[in-house]
Amino acid sequence: MKPIELFEIPKEIMKNTKAITFPKQGCTSDVGIIETSEGKFVVKRSKNQLYRQWLADEANILKQLEATQLAIPKSHRFFEDREQGQSWILMDYIEGKPLGEVLHESHNEEERLHLIYQFGNKLKTLHETPCPKALITDKPWLEDMLEQSQYNFDHYEVDGSQQLLDQLKKTRPKPFKQTLIHGDFTIDNVLVNDGKIVAIIDWSGGAYGDPRYDAALAIRPKPNAFEKEVDKEVFFEGYGEKIIDEKEYWYFEQGLYEFF
């Protein structure tokens, strides 16, 4: 069954769609690439209450980041269909394949490491981008994330346990200068075209937060990526410095991320 049928796309999102194809699907939204008289676009739909909120967050964050020089898709429309219990977003289509897919298929070690270097360099550029004022809050990011973690644990199915969450609350890492962060900076959320990283996608977790969280998620081991120490070394060479140690990596990737 197709994740999205053409007739399901609300007219408030896009009229006169001619065709739809489907990239690899995530677990939070149905995604389609639609062809129209105006060109190609990406349409995403979420039904779950939590995922609908994330989609609304992504629409807002993309709007806030429009004035930056970051390589991100432009959000054109966001629509909440309360009657059907679903939310939609329409964004620019950017030609490219997820970095994770490219690395997995790579048989050229030099090219593979060069992509990982670019990956680190793109994250550094992101963290050096001034954070829009609308995304800056008085509450520390980690405090907010721990509160969200408790809420998610109490109301949704998550991978983390109450015991783990209690441990995270007691063993917080030392404070770190907050920056603009992506919030889910994984190899599946950057696109590659012709050997270059061309876009950063899936911005629902964008915030003024701890850049170590991005770094921790970036270096998670995946097939043919970050399974060897050299990959981490090249990544942080591209970033310009190593901003996270093993204990902090565990806290963010093996701990906090389990609730999102």
Backbone as CSV, one residue per row, in Angstrom:
resi,resn,N_x,N_y,N_z,CA_x,CA_y,CA_z,C_x,C_y,C_z
1,MET,0.835,-1.201,0.000,0.000,0.000,0.000,0.872,1.254,0.000
2,LYS,0.524,2.244,-0.789,1.284,3.480,-0.840,1.080,4.281,0.451
3,PRO,2.164,4.886,0.996,2.018,5.684,2.213,1.052,6.844,2.065
4,ILE,1.060,7.480,0.889,0.167,8.605,0.615,-0.422,8.427,-0.784
5,GLU,-1.727,8.565,-0.898,-2.378,8.572,-2.203,-2.583,10.021,-2.633
6,LEU,-2.529,10.268,-3.918,-2.666,11.636,-4.422,-3.953,12.305,-3.942
7,PHE,-5.065,11.526,-3.922,-6.339,12.125,-3.546,-6.372,12.539,-2.072
8,GLU,-5.427,12.019,-1.259,-5.415,12.348,0.161,-4.775,13.705,0.450
9,ILE,-3.982,14.223,-0.477,-3.268,15.473,-0.231,-4.259,16.635,-0.219
10,PRO,-4.374,17.342,0.892,-5.352,18.437,0.973,-5.049,19.543,-0.029
11,LYS,-6.091,20.156,-0.533,-5.909,21.255,-1.487,-5.174,22.418,-0.835
12,GLU,-5.258,22.508,0.499,-4.535,23.569,1.211,-3.019,23.379,1.124
13,ILE,-2.591,22.155,0.818,-1.163,21.865,0.678,-0.719,22.050,-0.770
14,MET,-1.400,21.421,-1.702,-0.995,21.531,-3.099,-2.129,21.099,-4.024
15,LYS,-2.371,21.909,-5.030,-3.356,21.567,-6.050,-2.640,21.023,-7.279
16,ASN,-3.388,20.306,-8.115,-2.899,19.852,-9.425,-1.642,18.994,-9.337
17,THR,-1.591,18.069,-8.378,-0.479,17.127,-8.332,-0.654,16.105,-9.450
18,LYS,0.462,15.817,-10.125,0.405,14.927,-11.282,0.849,13.505,-10.946
19,ALA,1.832,13.394,-10.076,2.362,12.066,-9.747,3.038,12.125,-8.386
20,ILE,3.206,10.953,-7.794,3.869,10.882,-6.500,4.749,9.636,-6.449
21,THR,5.951,9.794,-5.910,6.864,8.676,-5.692,7.284,8.704,-4.227
22,PHE,7.922,7.620,-3.802,8.202,7.500,-2.375,9.663,7.154,-2.110
23,PRO,10.352,8.024,-1.351,11.701,7.686,-0.915,11.624,6.700,0.238
24,LYS,12.752,6.325,0.795,12.773,5.469,1.982,12.011,6.167,3.106
25,GLN,11.092,5.438,3.735,10.220,6.035,4.731,10.818,5.987,6.128
26,GLY,10.571,7.054,6.904,10.948,7.058,8.304,9.817,6.496,9.144
27,CYS,9.934,6.626,10.456,8.916,6.045,11.334,7.964,7.088,11.895
28,THR,8.218,8.365,11.631,7.376,9.402,12.226,6.426,10.048,11.240
29,SER,6.708,9.943,9.948,5.875,10.592,8.930,5.814,9.747,7.672
30,ASP,4.727,9.924,6.914,4.659,9.405,5.553,5.251,10.481,4.643
31,VAL,6.122,10.081,3.739,6.816,11.039,2.886,6.594,10.701,1.423
32,GLY,6.278,11.714,0.627,6.129,11.527,-0.804,6.799,12.652,-1.569
33,ILE,7.290,12.349,-2.750,7.829,13.363,-3.670,6.779,13.560,-4.743
34,ILE,6.211,14.759,-4.803,5.118,15.011,-5.741,5.602,15.880,-6.900
35,GLU,5.056,15.587,-8.076,5.343,16.368,-9.271,4.112,17.209,-9.595
36,THR,4.349,18.504,-9.808,3.269,19.428,-10.119,3.691,20.287,-11.302
37,SER,2.782,21.132,-11.747,3.106,22.057,-12.836,4.157,23.067,-12.402
38,GLU,4.341,23.216,-11.070,5.324,24.164,-10.542,6.665,23.515,-10.239
39,GLY,6.762,22.193,-10.411,8.004,21.496,-10.130,7.816,20.380,-9.121
40,LYS,8.924,19.914,-8.541,8.901,18.836,-7.565,8.903,19.395,-6.145
41,PHE,8.167,18.709,-5.272,8.110,19.086,-3.865,8.088,17.827,-3.000
42,VAL,8.404,18.007,-1.740,8.270,16.932,-0.756,7.061,17.221,0.106
43,VAL,6.221,16.217,0.285,5.077,16.349,1.184,5.237,15.309,2.295
44,LYS,4.994,15.744,3.538,5.065,14.848,4.681,3.744,14.905,5.442
45,ARG,3.332,13.746,5.950,2.106,13.666,6.733,2.371,12.880,8.015
46,SER,1.870,13.399,9.131,1.949,12.691,10.404,0.559,12.546,10.995
47,LYS,0.317,11.411,11.655,-0.986,11.138,12.258,-0.896,11.039,13.776
48,ASN,0.153,10.432,14.278,0.343,10.302,15.720,0.448,11.677,16.369
49,GLN,-0.147,11.847,17.542,-0.175,13.164,18.201,1.215,13.737,18.412
50,LEU,2.148,12.910,18.899,3.505,13.382,19.134,4.177,13.765,17.822
51,TYR,4.015,12.936,16.809,4.662,13.194,15.530,4.051,14.405,14.830
52,ARG,2.769,14.650,15.057,2.148,15.853,14.498,2.770,17.107,15.109
53,GLN,3.061,17.048,16.401,3.709,18.181,17.046,5.104,18.387,16.479
54,TRP,5.807,17.293,16.236,7.147,17.399,15.657,7.089,18.014,14.262
55,LEU,6.065,17.669,13.496,5.935,18.221,12.160,5.641,19.720,12.229
56,ALA,4.808,20.122,13.166,4.541,21.549,13.372,5.813,22.276,13.799
57,ASP,6.597,21.629,14.658,7.865,22.224,15.092,8.801,22.403,13.895
58,GLU,8.856,21.391,13.032,9.736,21.472,11.864,9.339,22.633,10.956
59,ALA,8.036,22.795,10.731,7.563,23.889,9.886,7.981,25.235,10.463
60,ASN,7.835,25.388,11.763,8.199,26.641,12.423,9.706,26.889,12.360
61,ILE,10.495,25.870,12.628,11.954,26.022,12.644,12.486,26.349,11.252
62,LEU,11.965,25.690,10.229,12.404,25.986,8.866,12.106,27.435,8.500
63,LYS,10.965,27.943,8.931,10.633,29.347,8.683,11.629,30.264,9.392
64,GLN,11.984,29.918,10.633,12.915,30.740,11.401,14.319,30.743,10.783
65,LEU,14.658,29.664,10.087,16.011,29.526,9.537,16.139,30.016,8.094
66,GLU,15.058,30.518,7.527,15.082,30.946,6.125,16.132,32.021,5.853
67,ALA,16.388,32.862,6.832,17.327,33.967,6.621,18.784,33.538,6.767
68,THR,19.037,32.299,7.166,20.415,31.826,7.326,20.963,31.330,5.990
69,GLN,22.237,30.985,5.991,22.882,30.449,4.794,22.926,28.921,4.803
70,LEU,22.219,28.302,5.740,22.238,26.847,5.838,21.544,26.210,4.633
71,ALA,22.065,25.056,4.221,21.487,24.313,3.097,20.323,23.480,3.610
72,ILE,19.128,24.081,3.585,17.936,23.420,4.101,16.793,23.604,3.111
73,PRO,15.797,22.717,3.161,14.635,22.911,2.276,13.771,24.063,2.771
74,LYS,13.121,24.744,1.852,12.192,25.798,2.222,10.821,25.191,2.488
75,SER,10.207,25.589,3.601,8.853,25.148,3.909,7.860,26.106,3.258
76,HIS,6.950,25.557,2.459,5.978,26.386,1.741,4.631,26.459,2.457
77,ARG,4.163,25.331,2.964,2.862,25.325,3.617,2.835,24.282,4.728
78,PHE,2.082,24.600,5.781,1.801,23.641,6.845,0.296,23.663,7.072
79,PHE,-0.290,22.475,7.198,-1.746,22.398,7.340,-2.117,21.332,8.361
80,GLU,-2.963,21.714,9.320,-3.489,20.778,10.308,-4.917,20.403,9.931
81,ASP,-5.118,19.136,9.644,-6.451,18.630,9.330,-7.007,18.000,10.605
82,ARG,-7.666,18.819,11.411,-8.163,18.340,12.703,-9.261,17.294,12.536
83,GLU,-10.043,17.422,11.472,-11.130,16.469,11.238,-10.593,15.063,10.995
84,GLN,-9.494,14.980,10.232,-8.892,13.684,9.917,-7.807,13.288,10.931
85,GLY,-7.459,14.203,11.817,-6.434,13.904,12.821,-5.062,13.713,12.216
86,GLN,-4.686,14.626,11.310,-3.369,14.521,10.687,-2.851,15.903,10.301
87,SER,-1.543,15.997,10.153,-0.899,17.257,9.787,-0.025,17.040,8.568
88,TRP,0.138,18.118,7.780,0.872,18.050,6.514,1.856,19.207,6.414
89,ILE,2.951,18.968,5.708,3.889,20.036,5.387,4.346,19.852,3.943
90,LEU,4.504,20.968,3.237,5.004,20.968,1.859,6.325,21.705,1.841
91,MET,7.364,21.066,1.281,8.707,21.630,1.275,9.348,21.482,-0.096
92,ASP,10.419,22.240,-0.290,11.223,22.080,-1.499,11.750,20.656,-1.605
93,TYR,11.843,20.166,-2.830,12.533,18.911,-3.091,13.981,19.231,-3.431
94,ILE,14.909,18.565,-2.761,16.342,18.733,-3.033,16.894,17.395,-3.498
95,GLU,17.482,17.391,-4.673,18.020,16.160,-5.252,19.179,15.645,-4.404
96,GLY,19.114,14.381,-4.011,20.197,13.806,-3.239,19.780,12.513,-2.556
97,LYS,20.779,11.781,-2.068,20.545,10.543,-1.330,21.042,10.722,0.100
98,PRO,20.411,10.076,1.072,20.889,10.179,2.453,22.345,9.721,2.570
99,LEU,23.108,10.450,3.365,24.521,10.115,3.546,24.690,8.676,4.021
100,GLY,23.819,8.220,4.903,23.923,6.853,5.399,23.858,5.833,4.283
101,GLU,22.982,6.070,3.331,22.840,5.170,2.183,24.081,5.216,1.309
102,VAL,24.611,6.405,1.092,25.810,6.552,0.262,27.014,5.874,0.921
103,LEU,27.178,6.068,2.213,28.298,5.446,2.926,28.170,3.927,2.925
104,HIS,26.961,3.452,3.106,26.722,2.005,3.135,27.102,1.349,1.806
105,GLU,26.867,2.078,0.718,27.131,1.532,-0.615,28.551,1.798,-1.100
106,SER,29.303,2.613,-0.374,30.620,3.043,-0.840,31.649,1.907,-0.804
107,HIS,32.467,1.852,-1.878,33.583,0.896,-1.939,34.907,1.633,-2.108
108,ASN,34.868,2.953,-2.009,36.067,3.774,-2.152,36.351,4.433,-0.808
109,GLU,37.406,3.985,-0.144,37.696,4.457,1.209,38.020,5.945,1.244
110,GLU,38.717,6.426,0.257,39.064,7.850,0.234,37.803,8.708,0.110
111,GLU,36.906,8.328,-0.774,35.664,9.078,-0.945,34.786,8.972,0.299
112,ARG,34.756,7.788,0.912,33.955,7.589,2.114,34.428,8.507,3.246
113,LEU,35.728,8.554,3.455,36.268,9.400,4.517,36.092,10.886,4.197
114,HIS,36.151,11.232,2.924,35.944,12.632,2.550,34.516,13.063,2.867
115,LEU,33.545,12.179,2.662,32.163,12.492,3.002,31.998,12.657,4.514
116,ILE,32.670,11.818,5.275,32.599,11.931,6.731,33.242,13.242,7.189
117,TYR,34.330,13.636,6.541,34.953,14.939,6.840,33.960,16.073,6.560
118,GLN,33.283,16.006,5.405,32.274,17.017,5.071,31.153,17.045,6.117
119,PHE,30.774,15.868,6.563,29.712,15.731,7.559,30.073,16.502,8.838
120,GLY,31.305,16.340,9.288,31.774,17.079,10.458,31.842,18.574,10.200
121,ASN,32.301,18.945,9.009,32.415,20.354,8.660,31.048,21.031,8.566
122,LYS,30.049,20.322,8.032,28.693,20.872,7.956,28.114,21.106,9.343
123,LEU,28.425,20.197,10.271,27.917,20.384,11.624,28.557,21.602,12.280
124,LYS,29.839,21.809,12.035,30.510,22.988,12.579,29.864,24.260,12.032
125,THR,29.596,24.287,10.731,28.940,25.449,10.120,27.579,25.691,10.752
126,LEU,26.846,24.618,10.991,25.532,24.733,11.624,25.663,25.352,13.011
127,HIS,26.603,24.843,13.805,26.766,25.328,15.174,27.276,26.768,15.233
128,GLU,27.947,27.213,14.186,28.450,28.590,14.141,27.423,29.565,13.573
129,THR,26.310,29.044,13.061,25.252,29.900,12.529,24.498,30.559,13.684
130,PRO,24.366,31.875,13.678,23.622,32.534,14.762,22.218,31.959,14.895
131,CYS,21.833,31.659,16.119,20.517,31.081,16.359,19.450,32.164,16.281
132,PRO,18.393,31.954,15.500,17.295,32.938,15.463,16.769,33.225,16.866
133,LYS,16.477,34.475,17.140,16.043,34.878,18.474,14.785,34.136,18.916
134,ALA,13.920,33.822,17.970,12.670,33.146,18.310,12.892,31.747,18.879
135,LEU,14.063,31.164,18.635,14.353,29.821,19.138,15.101,29.844,20.470
136,ILE,15.478,31.032,20.926,16.230,31.146,22.180,15.259,31.356,23.342
137,THR,15.372,30.494,24.346,14.523,30.595,25.529,15.388,30.750,26.775
138,ASP,14.766,31.180,27.857,15.493,31.348,29.114,15.825,30.012,29.774
139,LYS,14.971,29.009,29.547,15.201,27.709,30.183,16.347,26.977,29.497
140,PRO,17.303,26.430,30.257,18.388,25.649,29.652,17.827,24.486,28.830
141,TRP,18.437,24.240,27.696,17.974,23.203,26.773,17.892,21.841,27.447
142,LEU,18.916,21.455,28.206,18.933,20.132,28.814,17.796,19.982,29.821
143,GLU,17.518,21.030,30.570,16.406,20.981,31.519,15.093,20.720,30.790
144,ASP,14.908,21.399,29.670,13.692,21.207,28.883,13.628,19.799,28.303
145,MET,14.753,19.278,27.835,14.782,17.941,27.247,14.485,16.864,28.288
146,LEU,14.972,17.049,29.492,14.682,16.071,30.543,13.201,16.098,30.914
147,GLU,12.613,17.275,30.927,11.175,17.377,31.195,10.375,16.727,30.058
148,GLN,10.809,16.959,28.817,10.140,16.325,27.678,10.304,14.810,27.736
149,SER,11.473,14.361,28.164,11.733,12.922,28.278,10.764,12.278,29.262
150,GLN,10.559,12.941,30.397,9.618,12.411,31.382,8.199,12.373,30.824
151,TYR,7.826,13.440,30.115,6.487,13.486,29.518,6.325,12.389,28.468
152,ASN,7.326,12.229,27.619,7.255,11.206,26.579,7.177,9.808,27.195
153,PHE,7.940,9.579,28.260,7.914,8.273,28.923,6.534,7.999,29.521
154,ASP,5.934,9.030,30.104,4.630,8.867,30.756,3.478,8.710,29.767
155,HIS,3.620,9.252,28.559,2.491,9.304,27.636,2.674,8.517,26.337
156,TYR,3.904,8.139,25.993,4.143,7.456,24.724,5.045,6.247,24.934
157,GLU,5.146,5.450,23.901,6.062,4.307,23.940,7.449,4.776,23.514
158,VAL,8.415,4.667,24.412,9.790,5.077,24.135,10.728,3.926,24.479
159,ASP,11.984,4.046,24.063,12.951,2.983,24.331,13.536,3.063,25.736
160,GLY,13.524,4.270,26.322,14.126,4.456,27.635,13.233,3.996,28.773
161,SER,13.833,3.817,29.957,13.122,3.390,31.160,13.132,4.510,32.196
162,GLN,12.285,4.379,33.211,12.289,5.366,34.290,13.608,5.340,35.042
163,GLN,14.183,4.157,35.183,15.480,4.037,35.860,16.555,4.812,35.101
164,LEU,16.561,4.677,33.780,17.535,5.406,32.973,17.310,6.904,33.094
165,LEU,16.057,7.330,33.035,15.757,8.754,33.121,16.173,9.328,34.471
166,ASP,15.936,8.596,35.546,16.359,9.048,36.870,17.883,9.203,36.927
167,GLN,18.578,8.281,36.267,20.042,8.358,36.221,20.500,9.583,35.443
168,LEU,19.812,9.880,34.325,20.174,11.044,33.514,19.979,12.347,34.289
169,LYS,18.943,12.384,35.106,18.683,13.580,35.893,19.763,13.815,36.947
170,LYS,20.359,12.721,37.428,21.355,12.822,38.504,22.777,13.008,37.985
171,THR,23.031,12.615,36.745,24.410,12.600,36.230,24.559,13.505,35.019
172,ARG,24.036,14.706,35.090,24.104,15.628,33.963,25.554,16.015,33.669
173,PRO,25.897,16.137,32.395,27.263,16.550,32.053,27.504,18.003,32.434
174,LYS,28.771,18.374,32.485,29.119,19.755,32.814,28.504,20.700,31.779
175,PRO,28.157,21.920,32.183,27.551,22.875,31.242,28.453,23.140,30.042
176,PHE,27.817,23.439,28.920,28.539,23.693,27.670,27.836,24.847,26.964
177,LYS,28.600,25.660,26.269,28.019,26.811,25.580,26.973,26.359,24.572
178,GLN,25.770,26.929,24.677,24.693,26.565,23.776,24.842,27.269,22.418
179,THR,24.361,26.572,21.379,24.405,27.085,20.012,23.118,26.659,19.312
180,LEU,22.965,27.092,18.086,21.938,26.498,17.244,22.288,25.029,17.063
181,ILE,21.329,24.136,17.276,21.557,22.712,17.029,20.459,22.160,16.129
182,HIS,20.739,21.017,15.536,19.760,20.352,14.673,18.830,19.469,15.493
183,GLY,19.374,18.741,16.447,18.566,17.906,17.314,18.394,16.473,16.856
184,ASP,18.793,16.168,15.622,18.761,14.790,15.122,19.761,14.664,13.978
185,PHE,20.967,15.130,14.237,21.979,15.216,13.187,22.622,13.846,12.945
186,THR,21.906,13.015,12.217,22.396,11.673,11.894,22.736,11.594,10.414
187,ILE,23.399,10.508,10.034,23.787,10.341,8.631,22.584,10.128,7.718
188,ASP,21.413,9.911,8.292,20.211,9.774,7.474,19.530,11.110,7.210
189,ASN,19.976,12.156,7.893,19.317,13.457,7.775,20.152,14.504,7.048
190,VAL,21.145,14.051,6.295,21.850,14.936,5.367,21.839,14.264,3.993
191,LEU,21.727,15.078,2.960,21.633,14.558,1.598,22.926,14.803,0.834
192,VAL,23.275,13.835,-0.006,24.501,13.893,-0.805,24.141,13.850,-2.279
193,ASN,24.800,14.705,-3.063,24.617,14.692,-4.513,25.969,14.966,-5.161
194,ASP,26.383,14.074,-6.049,27.649,14.220,-6.779,28.835,14.387,-5.830
195,GLY,28.852,13.591,-4.774,29.991,13.584,-3.866,30.041,14.715,-2.862
196,LYS,28.969,15.522,-2.798,28.949,16.648,-1.863,27.677,16.620,-1.023
197,ILE,27.797,17.023,0.231,26.625,17.174,1.082,25.897,18.449,0.658
198,VAL,24.635,18.298,0.273,23.906,19.425,-0.320,22.753,19.930,0.537
199,ALA,22.364,19.179,1.566,21.224,19.629,2.374,21.182,18.924,3.715
200,ILE,20.612,19.622,4.688,20.315,19.062,6.004,18.803,19.082,6.150
201,ILE,18.206,17.926,6.431,16.746,17.818,6.477,16.272,17.382,7.861
202,ASP,14.945,17.292,8.027,14.298,16.828,9.265,14.692,17.662,10.474
203,TRP,14.100,18.852,10.563,14.500,19.858,11.545,13.578,19.970,12.755
204,SER,12.799,18.975,13.063,11.842,19.106,14.165,12.514,19.319,15.516
205,GLY,13.766,18.881,15.646,14.482,19.036,16.910,15.367,20.268,16.968
206,GLY,15.297,21.134,15.956,16.122,22.332,15.950,15.868,23.193,17.179
207,ALA,16.948,23.741,17.752,16.799,24.498,19.000,18.083,25.246,19.310
208,TYR,18.005,26.039,20.359,19.202,26.653,20.956,19.603,25.704,22.073
209,GLY,20.598,24.865,21.795,20.878,23.779,22.723,22.336,23.378,22.797
210,ASP,22.553,22.167,23.283,23.901,21.654,23.534,24.457,21.005,22.273
211,PRO,25.509,21.562,21.679,26.040,21.003,20.429,26.606,19.601,20.592
212,ARG,26.899,19.199,21.822,27.400,17.839,22.039,26.342,16.791,21.694
213,TYR,25.087,17.159,21.817,24.002,16.236,21.466,24.057,15.911,19.973
214,ASP,24.226,16.931,19.140,24.372,16.714,17.696,25.575,15.824,17.395
215,ALA,26.693,16.122,18.048,27.913,15.349,17.788,27.734,13.888,18.175
216,ALA,27.050,13.646,19.290,26.834,12.273,19.750,25.995,11.480,18.752
217,LEU,24.926,12.100,18.251,24.073,11.394,17.295,24.771,11.219,15.951
218,ALA,25.625,12.169,15.612,26.335,12.106,14.327,27.238,10.885,14.235
219,ILE,27.874,10.516,15.333,28.888,9.443,15.290,28.342,8.096,15.755
220,ARG,27.040,7.953,15.774,26.447,6.640,16.089,26.885,5.624,15.032
221,PRO,27.336,4.441,15.440,27.760,3.436,14.459,26.610,2.957,13.593
222,LYS,26.851,2.944,12.294,25.912,2.407,11.310,26.735,1.612,10.293
223,PRO,26.095,0.786,9.449,26.852,0.007,8.470,27.781,0.870,7.619
224,ASN,29.069,0.559,7.690,30.116,1.250,6.930,30.272,2.713,7.337
225,ALA,29.874,3.042,8.561,30.010,4.413,9.057,30.201,4.401,10.571
226,PHE,31.298,4.985,11.018,31.602,5.128,12.442,31.704,3.793,13.174
227,GLU,32.044,2.764,12.416,32.332,1.469,13.027,33.813,1.380,13.396
228,LYS,34.606,2.320,12.866,36.050,2.364,13.141,36.418,3.722,13.726
229,GLU,37.438,3.731,14.545,37.866,4.964,15.205,38.292,6.027,14.200
230,VAL,38.833,5.591,13.057,39.301,6.566,12.068,38.153,7.445,11.590
231,ASP,36.947,6.894,11.541,35.801,7.683,11.098,35.531,8.838,12.060
232,LYS,35.594,8.559,13.355,35.382,9.605,14.352,36.483,10.655,14.277
233,GLU,37.723,10.188,14.071,38.853,11.115,13.965,38.667,12.053,12.779
234,VAL,38.255,11.518,11.640,38.059,12.328,10.441,36.868,13.277,10.632
235,PHE,35.811,12.801,11.264,34.642,13.640,11.523,35.036,14.862,12.350
236,PHE,35.755,14.647,13.451,36.117,15.770,14.314,37.213,16.629,13.695
237,GLU,37.981,16.050,12.770,38.918,16.868,11.996,38.127,17.849,11.131
238,GLY,37.053,17.364,10.518,36.194,18.237,9.729,35.496,19.268,10.592
239,TYR,35.133,18.873,11.808,34.464,19.792,12.731,35.428,20.855,13.254
240,GLY,36.694,20.488,13.362,37.693,21.449,13.842,38.161,21.204,15.258
241,GLU,37.433,20.404,16.018,37.803,20.057,17.388,36.907,18.920,17.861
242,LYS,37.377,18.205,18.871,36.568,17.141,19.459,35.852,17.713,20.668
243,ILE,34.533,17.785,20.616,33.782,18.469,21.672,33.084,17.503,22.626
244,ILE,33.316,16.213,22.472,32.597,15.236,23.291,33.511,14.080,23.676
245,ASP,33.381,13.616,24.933,34.147,12.443,25.350,33.210,11.239,25.446
246,GLU,33.750,10.086,25.826,32.961,8.862,25.841,31.792,8.931,26.824
247,LYS,32.038,9.529,27.976,30.986,9.638,28.985,29.852,10.516,28.482
248,GLU,30.175,11.619,27.817,29.150,12.512,27.280,28.421,11.857,26.108
249,TYR,29.161,11.098,25.312,28.537,10.356,24.219,27.477,9.400,24.773
250,TRP,27.828,8.680,25.811,26.863,7.755,26.404,25.646,8.521,26.912
251,TYR,25.852,9.633,27.580,24.749,10.386,28.175,23.731,10.805,27.114
252,PHE,24.243,11.314,26.005,23.340,11.822,24.975,22.802,10.736,24.046
253,GLU,23.665,9.890,23.514,23.232,8.929,22.498,22.594,7.686,23.113
254,GLN,23.212,7.151,24.156,22.679,5.962,24.803,21.650,6.287,25.886
255,GLY,21.566,7.563,26.264,20.670,7.966,27.326,19.511,8.824,26.859
256,LEU,19.768,10.121,26.695,18.709,11.072,26.384,17.945,10.733,25.107
257,TYR,18.662,10.278,24.105,18.038,9.983,22.800,17.016,8.848,22.899
258,GLU,17.116,8.025,23.930,16.207,6.893,24.088,14.766,7.328,24.357
259,PHE,14.569,8.600,24.667,13.227,9.102,24.981,12.625,9.905,23.828
260,PHE,13.352,9.909,22.704,12.861,10.650,21.537,12.860,9.736,20.323
